[in-house]
Each structure stands twice: as structure tokens, then as C-alpha cells.
Amino acid sequence: MDRAPTRWIRTADQLDDLVDDLAGCRALGLDTEADSLHHYTEKVCLIQLTAFGGASWLVDPLAVRELGVELSKRVGEWGPVLLAACT
């Protein structure tokens, strides 16, 4: 992976590209941001991914509802995943 600038993922097509990019990933860092302080139902508002080698993505799970489902199906196919204070 090269050190490309951080990319926003907001569509199903962009998600497909992200999954392809992560196919050769040796390790992956993952962090989430959630909105639950003043809301009855908690929701994940942002998923941040950084691959070993420096490529990074910001995934907007509110823009495309299937993003979280598709990522969760594929995360086991990647290398080790480091979770950082996911709340």
C-alpha cells in the first residue's frame, strides 16, 4: 500500500474499492465515533481505517446503510485488526 491521502467512503462503489484495497493489507487499525450522548438510540457516525503502510479511509456509515454490514462481512479476511477506543 502506498501513502495515499485519506479518502472518504460514502457510496457502495467506493466501499467495493476499499475492500479491494484492503485485500493485501498486513494489518489494519480501526476506530469508530458514535453519537449517543443526547440520543435515545446510539449510532456509529464514522469509521476510521488505517492500513499498515499508511493508507487511510474515513467511512461514513450514515451515507450508505450497507457500509457497516459489508465491512463486517469482510473484516475477517484482512490481517490483524487493532481496535482503538471504539466507542
PDB file of N, CA, C and O in Angstrom:
ATOM      1  N   MET A   1       0.838  -1.176   0.000  1.00  0.00           N
ATOM      2  CA  MET A   1       0.000   0.000   0.000  1.00  0.00           C
ATOM      3  C   MET A   1       0.888   1.247   0.000  1.00  0.00           C
ATOM      4  O   MET A   1       1.896   1.312   0.704  1.00  0.00           O
ATOM      5  N   ASP A   2       0.496   2.210  -0.790  1.00  0.00           N
ATOM      6  CA  ASP A   2       1.250   3.455  -0.789  1.00  0.00           C
ATOM      7  C   ASP A   2       0.607   4.447   0.178  1.00  0.00           C
ATOM      8  O   ASP A   2      -0.506   4.230   0.659  1.00  0.00           O
ATOM      9  N   ARG A   3       1.305   5.512   0.449  1.00  0.00           N
ATOM     10  CA  ARG A   3       0.824   6.511   1.405  1.00  0.00           C
ATOM     11  C   ARG A   3      -0.067   7.526   0.697  1.00  0.00           C
ATOM     12  O   ARG A   3       0.293   8.695   0.561  1.00  0.00           O
ATOM     13  N   ALA A   4      -1.218   7.074   0.256  1.00  0.00           N
ATOM     14  CA  ALA A   4      -2.183   7.939  -0.416  1.00  0.00           C
ATOM     15  C   ALA A   4      -2.870   8.833   0.611  1.00  0.00           C
ATOM     16  O   ALA A   4      -2.891   8.515   1.800  1.00  0.00           O
ATOM     17  N   PRO A   5      -3.434   9.954   0.151  1.00  0.00           N
ATOM     18  CA  PRO A   5      -4.173  10.805   1.083  1.00  0.00           C
ATOM     19  C   PRO A   5      -5.406  10.065   1.623  1.00  0.00           C
ATOM     20  O   PRO A   5      -5.892   9.116   1.008  1.00  0.00           O
ATOM     21  N   THR A   6      -5.886  10.504   2.752  1.00  0.00           N
ATOM     22  CA  THR A   6      -7.082   9.919   3.344  1.00  0.00           C
ATOM     23  C   THR A   6      -8.253  10.087   2.376  1.00  0.00           C
ATOM     24  O   THR A   6      -8.448  11.154   1.793  1.00  0.00           O
ATOM     25  N   ARG A   7      -9.025   9.013   2.218  1.00  0.00           N
ATOM     26  CA  ARG A   7     -10.161   9.050   1.294  1.00  0.00           C
ATOM     27  C   ARG A   7     -11.469   8.853   2.055  1.00  0.00           C
ATOM     28  O   ARG A   7     -11.544   8.056   2.990  1.00  0.00           O
ATOM     29  N   TRP A   8     -12.502   9.596   1.638  1.00  0.00           N
ATOM     30  CA  TRP A   8     -13.850   9.438   2.174  1.00  0.00           C
ATOM     31  C   TRP A   8     -14.545   8.308   1.439  1.00  0.00           C
ATOM     32  O   TRP A   8     -14.438   8.202   0.217  1.00  0.00           O
ATOM     33  N   ILE A   9     -15.254   7.466   2.170  1.00  0.00           N
ATOM     34  CA  ILE A   9     -16.038   6.378   1.588  1.00  0.00           C
ATOM     35  C   ILE A   9     -17.492   6.670   1.909  1.00  0.00           C
ATOM     36  O   ILE A   9     -17.905   6.600   3.066  1.00  0.00           O
ATOM     37  N   ARG A  10     -18.291   7.006   0.854  1.00  0.00           N
ATOM     38  CA  ARG A  10     -19.688   7.383   1.059  1.00  0.00           C
ATOM     39  C   ARG A  10     -20.657   6.660   0.139  1.00  0.00           C
ATOM     40  O   ARG A  10     -21.865   6.882   0.221  1.00  0.00           O
ATOM     41  N   THR A  11     -20.151   5.797  -0.736  1.00  0.00           N
ATOM     42  CA  THR A  11     -21.027   5.087  -1.673  1.00  0.00           C
ATOM     43  C   THR A  11     -20.662   3.608  -1.701  1.00  0.00           C
ATOM     44  O   THR A  11     -19.586   3.212  -1.253  1.00  0.00           O
ATOM     45  N   ALA A  12     -21.569   2.802  -2.233  1.00  0.00           N
ATOM     46  CA  ALA A  12     -21.311   1.369  -2.350  1.00  0.00           C
ATOM     47  C   ALA A  12     -20.126   1.101  -3.279  1.00  0.00           C
ATOM     48  O   ALA A  12     -19.338   0.190  -3.023  1.00  0.00           O
ATOM     49  N   ASP A  13     -19.991   1.876  -4.344  1.00  0.00           N
ATOM     50  CA  ASP A  13     -18.850   1.701  -5.263  1.00  0.00           C
ATOM     51  C   ASP A  13     -17.533   2.013  -4.567  1.00  0.00           C
ATOM     52  O   ASP A  13     -16.543   1.307  -4.764  1.00  0.00           O
ATOM     53  N   GLN A  14     -17.514   3.062  -3.756  1.00  0.00           N
ATOM     54  CA  GLN A  14     -16.303   3.387  -3.016  1.00  0.00           C
ATOM     55  C   GLN A  14     -15.983   2.291  -2.003  1.00  0.00           C
ATOM     56  O   GLN A  14     -14.815   1.987  -1.758  1.00  0.00           O
ATOM     57  N   LEU A  15     -17.020   1.700  -1.419  1.00  0.00           N
ATOM     58  CA  LEU A  15     -16.819   0.596  -0.481  1.00  0.00           C
ATOM     59  C   LEU A  15     -16.199  -0.601  -1.186  1.00  0.00           C
ATOM     60  O   LEU A  15     -15.300  -1.241  -0.642  1.00  0.00           O
ATOM     61  N   ASP A  16     -16.668  -0.909  -2.386  1.00  0.00           N
ATOM     62  CA  ASP A  16     -16.076  -2.004  -3.160  1.00  0.00           C
ATOM     63  C   ASP A  16     -14.595  -1.755  -3.406  1.00  0.00           C
ATOM     64  O   ASP A  16     -13.779  -2.668  -3.278  1.00  0.00           O
ATOM     65  N   ASP A  17     -14.246  -0.522  -3.758  1.00  0.00           N
ATOM     66  CA  ASP A  17     -12.835  -0.170  -3.980  1.00  0.00           C
ATOM     67  C   ASP A  17     -12.035  -0.329  -2.686  1.00  0.00           C
ATOM     68  O   ASP A  17     -10.910  -0.829  -2.706  1.00  0.00           O
ATOM     69  N   LEU A  18     -12.615   0.095  -1.566  1.00  0.00           N
ATOM     70  CA  LEU A  18     -11.942  -0.029  -0.269  1.00  0.00           C
ATOM     71  C   LEU A  18     -11.669  -1.492   0.055  1.00  0.00           C
ATOM     72  O   LEU A  18     -10.565  -1.842   0.473  1.00  0.00           O
ATOM     73  N   VAL A  19     -12.661  -2.341  -0.136  1.00  0.00           N
ATOM     74  CA  VAL A  19     -12.494  -3.768   0.145  1.00  0.00           C
ATOM     75  C   VAL A  19     -11.378  -4.343  -0.718  1.00  0.00           C
ATOM     76  O   VAL A  19     -10.573  -5.141  -0.238  1.00  0.00           O
ATOM     77  N   ASP A  20     -11.323  -3.949  -1.978  1.00  0.00           N
ATOM     78  CA  ASP A  20     -10.236  -4.402  -2.861  1.00  0.00           C
ATOM     79  C   ASP A  20      -8.889  -3.904  -2.359  1.00  0.00           C
ATOM     80  O   ASP A  20      -7.915  -4.656  -2.353  1.00  0.00           O
ATOM     81  N   ASP A  21      -8.822  -2.644  -1.938  1.00  0.00           N
ATOM     82  CA  ASP A  21      -7.573  -2.065  -1.431  1.00  0.00           C
ATOM     83  C   ASP A  21      -7.075  -2.799  -0.185  1.00  0.00           C
ATOM     84  O   ASP A  21      -5.870  -2.966   0.003  1.00  0.00           O
ATOM     85  N   LEU A  22      -7.999  -3.231   0.655  1.00  0.00           N
ATOM     86  CA  LEU A  22      -7.624  -3.880   1.909  1.00  0.00           C
ATOM     87  C   LEU A  22      -7.292  -5.361   1.745  1.00  0.00           C
ATOM     88  O   LEU A  22      -6.840  -5.997   2.697  1.00  0.00           O
ATOM     89  N   ALA A  23      -7.507  -5.914   0.567  1.00  0.00           N
ATOM     90  CA  ALA A  23      -7.272  -7.343   0.349  1.00  0.00           C
ATOM     91  C   ALA A  23      -5.829  -7.744   0.657  1.00  0.00           C
ATOM     92  O   ALA A  23      -5.602  -8.840   1.169  1.00  0.00           O
ATOM     93  N   GLY A  24      -4.867  -6.903   0.365  1.00  0.00           N
ATOM     94  CA  GLY A  24      -3.470  -7.234   0.610  1.00  0.00           C
ATOM     95  C   GLY A  24      -2.906  -6.616   1.869  1.00  0.00           C
ATOM     96  O   GLY A  24      -1.688  -6.572   2.044  1.00  0.00           O
ATOM     97  N   CYS A  25      -3.753  -6.146   2.735  1.00  0.00           N
ATOM     98  CA  CYS A  25      -3.334  -5.437   3.937  1.00  0.00           C
ATOM     99  C   CYS A  25      -2.725  -6.386   4.967  1.00  0.00           C
ATOM    100  O   CYS A  25      -3.328  -7.408   5.294  1.00  0.00           O
ATOM    101  N   ARG A  26      -1.529  -6.058   5.486  1.00  0.00           N
ATOM    102  CA  ARG A  26      -0.884  -6.878   6.523  1.00  0.00           C
ATOM    103  C   ARG A  26      -1.507  -6.676   7.889  1.00  0.00           C
ATOM    104  O   ARG A  26      -1.584  -7.615   8.683  1.00  0.00           O
ATOM    105  N   ALA A  27      -1.953  -5.461   8.172  1.00  0.00           N
ATOM    106  CA  ALA A  27      -2.601  -5.143   9.449  1.00  0.00           C
ATOM    107  C   ALA A  27      -3.453  -3.901   9.232  1.00  0.00           C
ATOM    108  O   ALA A  27      -3.237  -3.138   8.291  1.00  0.00           O
ATOM    109  N   LEU A  28      -4.426  -3.713  10.119  1.00  0.00           N
ATOM    110  CA  LEU A  28      -5.383  -2.627   9.948  1.00  0.00           C
ATOM    111  C   LEU A  28      -5.726  -2.029  11.304  1.00  0.00           C
ATOM    112  O   LEU A  28      -5.999  -2.752  12.262  1.00  0.00           O
ATOM    113  N   GLY A  29      -5.710  -0.695  11.376  1.00  0.00           N
ATOM    114  CA  GLY A  29      -6.185  -0.003  12.569  1.00  0.00           C
ATOM    115  C   GLY A  29      -7.606   0.472  12.324  1.00  0.00           C
ATOM    116  O   GLY A  29      -7.916   0.970  11.242  1.00  0.00           O
ATOM    117  N   LEU A  30      -8.477   0.323  13.320  1.00  0.00           N
ATOM    118  CA  LEU A  30      -9.874   0.687  13.167  1.00  0.00           C
ATOM    119  C   LEU A  30     -10.326   1.473  14.394  1.00  0.00           C
ATOM    120  O   LEU A  30     -10.059   1.077  15.529  1.00  0.00           O
ATOM    121  N   ASP A  31     -11.009   2.587  14.156  1.00  0.00           N
ATOM    122  CA  ASP A  31     -11.564   3.386  15.241  1.00  0.00           C
ATOM    123  C   ASP A  31     -12.953   3.833  14.800  1.00  0.00           C
ATOM    124  O   ASP A  31     -13.200   4.003  13.606  1.00  0.00           O
ATOM    125  N   THR A  32     -13.852   4.023  15.744  1.00  0.00           N
ATOM    126  CA  THR A  32     -15.195   4.482  15.427  1.00  0.00           C
ATOM    127  C   THR A  32     -15.543   5.696  16.276  1.00  0.00           C
ATOM    128  O   THR A  32     -14.981   5.919  17.349  1.00  0.00           O
ATOM    129  N   GLU A  33     -16.477   6.462  15.765  1.00  0.00           N
ATOM    130  CA  GLU A  33     -17.057   7.581  16.506  1.00  0.00           C
ATOM    131  C   GLU A  33     -18.555   7.351  16.532  1.00  0.00           C
ATOM    132  O   GLU A  33     -19.167   7.113  15.491  1.00  0.00           O
ATOM    133  N   ALA A  34     -19.153   7.421  17.721  1.00  0.00           N
ATOM    134  CA  ALA A  34     -20.587   7.193  17.867  1.00  0.00           C
ATOM    135  C   ALA A  34     -21.250   8.408  18.498  1.00  0.00           C
ATOM    136  O   ALA A  34     -20.608   9.205  19.182  1.00  0.00           O
ATOM    137  N   ASP A  35     -22.541   8.528  18.256  1.00  0.00           N
ATOM    138  CA  ASP A  35     -23.328   9.624  18.784  1.00  0.00           C
ATOM    139  C   ASP A  35     -24.388   9.032  19.705  1.00  0.00           C
ATOM    140  O   ASP A  35     -25.413   8.535  19.239  1.00  0.00           O
ATOM    141  N   SER A  36     -24.143   9.084  21.006  1.00  0.00           N
ATOM    142  CA  SER A  36     -25.113   8.521  21.927  1.00  0.00           C
ATOM    143  C   SER A  36     -25.384   9.429  23.131  1.00  0.00           C
ATOM    144  O   SER A  36     -26.270   9.132  23.931  1.00  0.00           O
ATOM    145  N   LEU A  37     -24.662  10.495  23.269  1.00  0.00           N
ATOM    146  CA  LEU A  37     -24.768  11.322  24.469  1.00  0.00           C
ATOM    147  C   LEU A  37     -26.172  11.910  24.655  1.00  0.00           C
ATOM    148  O   LEU A  37     -26.730  11.844  25.751  1.00  0.00           O
ATOM    149  N   HIS A  38     -26.743  12.481  23.591  1.00  0.00           N
ATOM    150  CA  HIS A  38     -28.048  13.144  23.703  1.00  0.00           C
ATOM    151  C   HIS A  38     -29.117  12.458  22.858  1.00  0.00           C
ATOM    152  O   HIS A  38     -30.099  13.089  22.466  1.00  0.00           O
ATOM    153  N   HIS A  39     -28.933  11.181  22.580  1.00  0.00           N
ATOM    154  CA  HIS A  39     -29.877  10.447  21.739  1.00  0.00           C
ATOM    155  C   HIS A  39     -30.296   9.167  22.427  1.00  0.00           C
ATOM    156  O   HIS A  39     -29.527   8.568  23.180  1.00  0.00           O
ATOM    157  N   TYR A  40     -31.518   8.755  22.162  1.00  0.00           N
ATOM    158  CA  TYR A  40     -32.023   7.516  22.742  1.00  0.00           C
ATOM    159  C   TYR A  40     -31.328   6.300  22.117  1.00  0.00           C
ATOM    160  O   TYR A  40     -30.930   5.372  22.821  1.00  0.00           O
ATOM    161  N   THR A  41     -31.191   6.319  20.806  1.00  0.00           N
ATOM    162  CA  THR A  41     -30.565   5.196  20.107  1.00  0.00           C
ATOM    163  C   THR A  41     -29.156   5.583  19.671  1.00  0.00           C
ATOM    164  O   THR A  41     -28.966   6.573  18.964  1.00  0.00           O
ATOM    165  N   GLU A  42     -28.188   4.810  20.089  1.00  0.00           N
ATOM    166  CA  GLU A  42     -26.799   5.058  19.695  1.00  0.00           C
ATOM    167  C   GLU A  42     -26.606   4.691  18.233  1.00  0.00           C
ATOM    168  O   GLU A  42     -27.216   3.742  17.740  1.00  0.00           O
ATOM    169  N   LYS A  43     -25.750   5.447  17.535  1.00  0.00           N
ATOM    170  CA  LYS A  43     -25.433   5.117  16.146  1.00  0.00           C
ATOM    171  C   LYS A  43     -23.964   5.427  15.877  1.00  0.00           C
ATOM    172  O   LYS A  43     -23.415   6.399  16.395  1.00  0.00           O
ATOM    173  N   VAL A  44     -23.355   4.602  15.079  1.00  0.00           N
ATOM    174  CA  VAL A  44     -21.975   4.844  14.666  1.00  0.00           C
ATOM    175  C   VAL A  44     -22.014   5.881  13.556  1.00  0.00           C
ATOM    176  O   VAL A  44     -22.721   5.705  12.564  1.00  0.00           O
ATOM    177  N   CYS A  45     -21.260   6.958  13.718  1.00  0.00           N
ATOM    178  CA  CYS A  45     -21.274   8.073  12.770  1.00  0.00           C
ATOM    179  C   CYS A  45     -20.058   8.114  11.862  1.00  0.00           C
ATOM    180  O   CYS A  45     -20.093   8.752  10.810  1.00  0.00           O
ATOM    181  N   LEU A  46     -18.985   7.444  12.254  1.00  0.00           N
ATOM    182  CA  LEU A  46     -17.758   7.481  11.466  1.00  0.00           C
ATOM    183  C   LEU A  46     -16.920   6.250  11.783  1.00  0.00           C
ATOM    184  O   LEU A  46     -16.796   5.851  12.941  1.00  0.00           O
ATOM    185  N   ILE A  47     -16.350   5.657  10.747  1.00  0.00           N
ATOM    186  CA  ILE A  47     -15.407   4.553  10.906  1.00  0.00           C
ATOM    187  C   ILE A  47     -14.095   5.012  10.278  1.00  0.00           C
ATOM    188  O   ILE A  47     -14.057   5.412   9.115  1.00  0.00           O
ATOM    189  N   GLN A  48     -13.020   4.947  11.067  1.00  0.00           N
ATOM    190  CA  GLN A  48     -11.704   5.358  10.584  1.00  0.00           C
ATOM    191  C   GLN A  48     -10.826   4.120  10.433  1.00  0.00           C
ATOM    192  O   GLN A  48     -10.697   3.327  11.365  1.00  0.00           O
ATOM    193  N   LEU A  49     -10.228   3.961   9.271  1.00  0.00           N
ATOM    194  CA  LEU A  49      -9.366   2.812   8.989  1.00  0.00           C
ATOM    195  C   LEU A  49      -7.998   3.305   8.544  1.00  0.00           C
ATOM    196  O   LEU A  49      -7.901   4.244   7.755  1.00  0.00           O
ATOM    197  N   THR A  50      -6.949   2.680   9.043  1.00  0.00           N
ATOM    198  CA  THR A  50      -5.589   2.950   8.571  1.00  0.00           C
ATOM    199  C   THR A  50      -4.896   1.619   8.360  1.00  0.00           C
ATOM    200  O   THR A  50      -4.829   0.788   9.266  1.00  0.00           O
ATOM    201  N   ALA A  51      -4.383   1.427   7.159  1.00  0.00           N
ATOM    202  CA  ALA A  51      -3.710   0.189   6.805  1.00  0.00           C
ATOM    203  C   ALA A  51      -2.230   0.277   7.147  1.00  0.00           C
ATOM    204  O   ALA A  51      -1.641   1.358   7.171  1.00  0.00           O
ATOM    205  N   PHE A  52      -1.647  -0.881   7.410  1.00  0.00           N
ATOM    206  CA  PHE A  52      -0.205  -0.956   7.605  1.00  0.00           C
ATOM    207  C   PHE A  52       0.453  -0.356   6.369  1.00  0.00           C
ATOM    208  O   PHE A  52       0.173  -0.788   5.251  1.00  0.00           O
ATOM    209  N   GLY A  53       1.302   0.606   6.550  1.00  0.00           N
ATOM    210  CA  GLY A  53       1.929   1.289   5.425  1.00  0.00           C
ATOM    211  C   GLY A  53       1.409   2.703   5.234  1.00  0.00           C
ATOM    212  O   GLY A  53       2.018   3.485   4.504  1.00  0.00           O
ATOM    213  N   GLY A  54       0.277   3.057   5.884  1.00  0.00           N
ATOM    214  CA  GLY A  54      -0.131   4.443   5.909  1.00  0.00           C
ATOM    215  C   GLY A  54      -1.372   4.869   5.168  1.00  0.00           C
ATOM    216  O   GLY A  54      -1.837   5.985   5.401  1.00  0.00           O
ATOM    217  N   ALA A  55      -1.950   4.060   4.284  1.00  0.00           N
ATOM    218  CA  ALA A  55      -3.175   4.475   3.595  1.00  0.00           C
ATOM    219  C   ALA A  55      -4.315   4.541   4.602  1.00  0.00           C
ATOM    220  O   ALA A  55      -4.425   3.683   5.478  1.00  0.00           O
ATOM    221  N   SER A  56      -5.177   5.573   4.478  1.00  0.00           N
ATOM    222  CA  SER A  56      -6.266   5.772   5.439  1.00  0.00           C
ATOM    223  C   SER A  56      -7.576   6.067   4.731  1.00  0.00           C
ATOM    224  O   SER A  56      -7.607   6.606   3.625  1.00  0.00           O
ATOM    225  N   TRP A  57      -8.670   5.690   5.414  1.00  0.00           N
ATOM    226  CA  TRP A  57     -10.008   5.907   4.891  1.00  0.00           C
ATOM    227  C   TRP A  57     -10.918   6.359   6.020  1.00  0.00           C
ATOM    228  O   TRP A  57     -10.763   5.928   7.162  1.00  0.00           O
ATOM    229  N   LEU A  58     -11.861   7.224   5.700  1.00  0.00           N
ATOM    230  CA  LEU A  58     -12.932   7.622   6.604  1.00  0.00           C
ATOM    231  C   LEU A  58     -14.225   7.108   5.983  1.00  0.00           C
ATOM    232  O   LEU A  58     -14.600   7.523   4.886  1.00  0.00           O
ATOM    233  N   VAL A  59     -14.900   6.211   6.682  1.00  0.00           N
ATOM    234  CA  VAL A  59     -16.109   5.582   6.165  1.00  0.00           C
ATOM    235  C   VAL A  59     -17.321   6.217   6.835  1.00  0.00           C
ATOM    236  O   VAL A  59     -17.390   6.291   8.061  1.00  0.00           O
ATOM    237  N   ASP A  60     -18.275   6.675   6.029  1.00  0.00           N
ATOM    238  CA  ASP A  60     -19.494   7.304   6.534  1.00  0.00           C
ATOM    239  C   ASP A  60     -20.629   6.282   6.530  1.00  0.00           C
ATOM    240  O   ASP A  60     -21.272   6.087   5.499  1.00  0.00           O
ATOM    241  N   PRO A  61     -20.889   5.622   7.672  1.00  0.00           N
ATOM    242  CA  PRO A  61     -21.932   4.601   7.703  1.00  0.00           C
ATOM    243  C   PRO A  61     -23.339   5.176   7.633  1.00  0.00           C
ATOM    244  O   PRO A  61     -24.291   4.423   7.429  1.00  0.00           O
ATOM    245  N   LEU A  62     -23.501   6.481   7.793  1.00  0.00           N
ATOM    246  CA  LEU A  62     -24.821   7.103   7.686  1.00  0.00           C
ATOM    247  C   LEU A  62     -25.192   7.403   6.238  1.00  0.00           C
ATOM    248  O   LEU A  62     -26.374   7.524   5.916  1.00  0.00           O
ATOM    249  N   ALA A  63     -24.195   7.525   5.362  1.00  0.00           N
ATOM    250  CA  ALA A  63     -24.451   7.848   3.961  1.00  0.00           C
ATOM    251  C   ALA A  63     -24.972   6.634   3.193  1.00  0.00           C
ATOM    252  O   ALA A  63     -25.881   6.752   2.371  1.00  0.00           O
ATOM    253  N   VAL A  64     -24.395   5.483   3.464  1.00  0.00           N
ATOM    254  CA  VAL A  64     -24.829   4.242   2.801  1.00  0.00           C
ATOM    255  C   VAL A  64     -25.043   3.211   3.891  1.00  0.00           C
ATOM    256  O   VAL A  64     -24.085   2.768   4.525  1.00  0.00           O
ATOM    257  N   ARG A  65     -26.271   2.830   4.112  1.00  0.00           N
ATOM    258  CA  ARG A  65     -26.631   1.964   5.232  1.00  0.00           C
ATOM    259  C   ARG A  65     -25.929   0.612   5.194  1.00  0.00           C
ATOM    260  O   ARG A  65     -25.683   0.024   6.247  1.00  0.00           O
ATOM    261  N   GLU A  66     -25.605   0.111   4.022  1.00  0.00           N
ATOM    262  CA  GLU A  66     -24.992  -1.204   3.913  1.00  0.00           C
ATOM    263  C   GLU A  66     -23.495  -1.202   4.223  1.00  0.00           C
ATOM    264  O   GLU A  66     -22.879  -2.266   4.278  1.00  0.00           O
ATOM    265  N   LEU A  67     -22.908  -0.035   4.425  1.00  0.00           N
ATOM    266  CA  LEU A  67     -21.460   0.033   4.634  1.00  0.00           C
ATOM    267  C   LEU A  67     -21.012  -0.827   5.807  1.00  0.00           C
ATOM    268  O   LEU A  67     -20.094  -1.635   5.664  1.00  0.00           O
ATOM    269  N   GLY A  68     -21.639  -0.667   6.946  1.00  0.00           N
ATOM    270  CA  GLY A  68     -21.247  -1.423   8.128  1.00  0.00           C
ATOM    271  C   GLY A  68     -21.437  -2.913   7.944  1.00  0.00           C
ATOM    272  O   GLY A  68     -20.602  -3.705   8.382  1.00  0.00           O
ATOM    273  N   VAL A  69     -22.518  -3.300   7.305  1.00  0.00           N
ATOM    274  CA  VAL A  69     -22.793  -4.721   7.066  1.00  0.00           C
ATOM    275  C   VAL A  69     -21.721  -5.309   6.162  1.00  0.00           C
ATOM    276  O   VAL A  69     -21.183  -6.378   6.451  1.00  0.00           O
ATOM    277  N   GLU A  70     -21.408  -4.627   5.079  1.00  0.00           N
ATOM    278  CA  GLU A  70     -20.404  -5.133   4.140  1.00  0.00           C
ATOM    279  C   GLU A  70     -19.022  -5.194   4.770  1.00  0.00           C
ATOM    280  O   GLU A  70     -18.292  -6.162   4.560  1.00  0.00           O
ATOM    281  N   LEU A  71     -18.650  -4.172   5.542  1.00  0.00           N
ATOM    282  CA  LEU A  71     -17.347  -4.192   6.206  1.00  0.00           C
ATOM    283  C   LEU A  71     -17.265  -5.340   7.204  1.00  0.00           C
ATOM    284  O   LEU A  71     -16.242  -6.020   7.281  1.00  0.00           O
ATOM    285  N   SER A  72     -18.324  -5.562   7.963  1.00  0.00           N
ATOM    286  CA  SER A  72     -18.283  -6.623   8.969  1.00  0.00           C
ATOM    287  C   SER A  72     -18.164  -7.997   8.333  1.00  0.00           C
ATOM    288  O   SER A  72     -17.584  -8.901   8.936  1.00  0.00           O
ATOM    289  N   LYS A  73     -18.698  -8.179   7.133  1.00  0.00           N
ATOM    290  CA  LYS A  73     -18.567  -9.461   6.434  1.00  0.00           C
ATOM    291  C   LYS A  73     -17.117  -9.723   6.026  1.00  0.00           C
ATOM    292  O   LYS A  73     -16.678 -10.872   5.989  1.00  0.00           O
ATOM    293  N   ARG A  74     -16.379  -8.662   5.723  1.00  0.00           N
ATOM    294  CA  ARG A  74     -15.049  -8.810   5.138  1.00  0.00           C
ATOM    295  C   ARG A  74     -13.907  -8.670   6.126  1.00  0.00           C
ATOM    296  O   ARG A  74     -12.786  -9.074   5.818  1.00  0.00           O
ATOM    297  N   VAL A  75     -14.152  -8.107   7.308  1.00  0.00           N
ATOM    298  CA  VAL A  75     -13.062  -7.781   8.226  1.00  0.00           C
ATOM    299  C   VAL A  75     -12.249  -9.019   8.599  1.00  0.00           C
ATOM    300  O   VAL A  75     -11.048  -8.898   8.840  1.00  0.00           O
ATOM    301  N   GLY A  76     -12.852 -10.191   8.653  1.00  0.00           N
ATOM    302  CA  GLY A  76     -12.130 -11.412   8.982  1.00  0.00           C
ATOM    303  C   GLY A  76     -11.156 -11.851   7.900  1.00  0.00           C
ATOM    304  O   GLY A  76     -10.290 -12.689   8.154  1.00  0.00           O
ATOM    305  N   GLU A  77     -11.282 -11.302   6.703  1.00  0.00           N
ATOM    306  CA  GLU A  77     -10.393 -11.656   5.597  1.00  0.00           C
ATOM    307  C   GLU A  77      -9.098 -10.861   5.617  1.00  0.00           C
ATOM    308  O   GLU A  77      -8.149 -11.209   4.915  1.00  0.00           O
ATOM    309  N   TRP A  78      -9.045  -9.802   6.410  1.00  0.00           N
ATOM    310  CA  TRP A  78      -7.873  -8.946   6.447  1.00  0.00           C
ATOM    311  C   TRP A  78      -6.888  -9.454   7.478  1.00  0.00           C
ATOM    312  O   TRP A  78      -7.173 -10.408   8.202  1.00  0.00           O
ATOM    313  N   GLY A  79      -5.738  -8.823   7.545  1.00  0.00           N
ATOM    314  CA  GLY A  79      -4.741  -9.153   8.544  1.00  0.00           C
ATOM    315  C   GLY A  79      -5.231  -8.745   9.921  1.00  0.00           C
ATOM    316  O   GLY A  79      -6.409  -8.429  10.087  1.00  0.00           O
ATOM    317  N   PRO A  80      -4.351  -8.747  10.907  1.00  0.00           N
ATOM    318  CA  PRO A  80      -4.745  -8.362  12.271  1.00  0.00           C
ATOM    319  C   PRO A  80      -5.378  -6.967  12.284  1.00  0.00           C
ATOM    320  O   PRO A  80      -4.943  -6.069  11.561  1.00  0.00           O
ATOM    321  N   VAL A  81      -6.403  -6.802  13.110  1.00  0.00           N
ATOM    322  CA  VAL A  81      -7.098  -5.515  13.229  1.00  0.00           C
ATOM    323  C   VAL A  81      -6.866  -4.983  14.634  1.00  0.00           C
ATOM    324  O   VAL A  81      -7.159  -5.663  15.617  1.00  0.00           O
ATOM    325  N   LEU A  82      -6.341  -3.768  14.729  1.00  0.00           N
ATOM    326  CA  LEU A  82      -6.116  -3.094  16.006  1.00  0.00           C
ATOM    327  C   LEU A  82      -7.281  -2.156  16.246  1.00  0.00           C
ATOM    328  O   LEU A  82      -7.489  -1.221  15.473  1.00  0.00           O
ATOM    329  N   LEU A  83      -8.042  -2.387  17.300  1.00  0.00           N
ATOM    330  CA  LEU A  83      -9.175  -1.521  17.635  1.00  0.00           C
ATOM    331  C   LEU A  83      -8.709  -0.460  18.625  1.00  0.00           C
ATOM    332  O   LEU A  83      -8.084  -0.778  19.637  1.00  0.00           O
ATOM    333  N   ALA A  84      -9.015   0.803  18.328  1.00  0.00           N
ATOM    334  CA  ALA A  84      -8.547   1.901  19.170  1.00  0.00           C
ATOM    335  C   ALA A  84      -9.721   2.638  19.783  1.00  0.00           C
ATOM    336  O   ALA A  84     -10.382   3.432  19.113  1.00  0.00           O
ATOM    337  N   ALA A  85      -9.979   2.378  21.046  1.00  0.00           N
ATOM    338  CA  ALA A  85     -11.004   3.089  21.822  1.00  0.00           C
ATOM    339  C   ALA A  85     -12.302   3.241  21.059  1.00  0.00           C
ATOM    340  O   ALA A  85     -12.854   4.339  20.991  1.00  0.00           O
ATOM    341  N   CYS A  86     -12.793   2.166  20.491  1.00  0.00           N
ATOM    342  CA  CYS A  86     -14.039   2.214  19.716  1.00  0.00           C
ATOM    343  C   CYS A  86     -15.217   2.452  20.658  1.00  0.00           C
ATOM    344  O   CYS A  86     -15.554   1.600  21.480  1.00  0.00           O
ATOM    345  N   THR A  87     -15.835   3.622  20.523  1.00  0.00           N
ATOM    346  CA  THR A  87     -16.995   3.966  21.348  1.00  0.00           C
ATOM    347  C   THR A  87     -18.060   4.595  20.516  1.00  0.00           C
ATOM    348  O   THR A  87     -19.117   4.954  21.035  1.00  0.00           O
TER     349      THR A  87
END
